[in-house]
């Protein structure tokens, strides 16, 4: 374990300040009154900078944060690093808890298994605490590396768009507010505050693809920022569509206003439907694009059996979709339920995320 601060080096003028971070968080509005949010913290510079920025952002709104530290137990001394990170956060006035990956570890596919377990532990803790928002510290350099690795594997356009700024899961809403911020600015932010961090030796381990990429060439953040800008625009359009189309009065499911859905373009229809069934069905991945597009076409197609819409029901990704004419106003709506026996608990659906405090202007502009 090695604590690093590099105090002797000059402070970069382009550190991330409170106003900048507030603007980065604005596209994810609305949040709850007095928001309580979680931040995944490894002890490295990126996540520590995010924790500090989020602490100040939440405090300015009457809220607070919880730092979640995952100890994978994959190398000697990881428990000491987790404990040191918790002590550091405590000293900064941030509540922190260590989550441990217990039990046997796989002999192959270790990184993928660790990632899956990390998100499982983080999501479970958020659900236990009733926290809807989990912030992750991926930044512009990470995004550039992700796009480069996916391009090398021949990924399609979705993969080359990089990591999403916002992902809804059944248990939590994942937010990545730093995707347009270069790592150097996060380092400058910690230096300016005099906060040390822990360098993870696995970041330089040549067994891992990302470490090899970093060793081969410096990350290009300009392309990553461009990709992020395009993705952020897509997220804003999707947010607007959700606010205008989803209804929030269906416990255990979601209601899609058919008339509003029909007004969306075909690509946006498929993306919105994918997000809804991902949250309601509880699967780890959204449906394949071709399946989502065919399903979205069915949602917008004229009812074949009378005005009630009965006879149009179908299933998609562990969800049951039923078209009904509700008596309240006689309008047709699609109701999305967990498929019987496929989802054993109440999910946190996108409707609830958008209902936190009503749609804010920054969320739909």
Secondary structure, DSSP 8 states (H G I E B T S, - for coil): --EE--TTS---TT---HHHHHHHHHTT----TT-EEEEE--SSHHHHHHHHHHHHHHHTTT-EEEEEEEE---STTHHHHHHHHHHHHHHTT-EEEEEE--S---SSSHHHHHHHHHHHHHHHHHHHHT--EEE----HHHHHHHHHHHHHTT--HHHHT-S-SEEE-SS-EEE-TTTTS-HHHHHHHHHHHT--EE--GGGG-TTSHHHHHHHHS---HHHHHHHHHHHHHHHHHHHHHHHHHEE---TTEEEEEHHHHHTS-HHHHHHHHHHHHHHHH--SS---HHHHHHHHHHHHS--SSTTT-TT--EEETTEEEEEEE-TTT--EEEEEEE-TTT--S----HHHHHTSSS--HHHH-
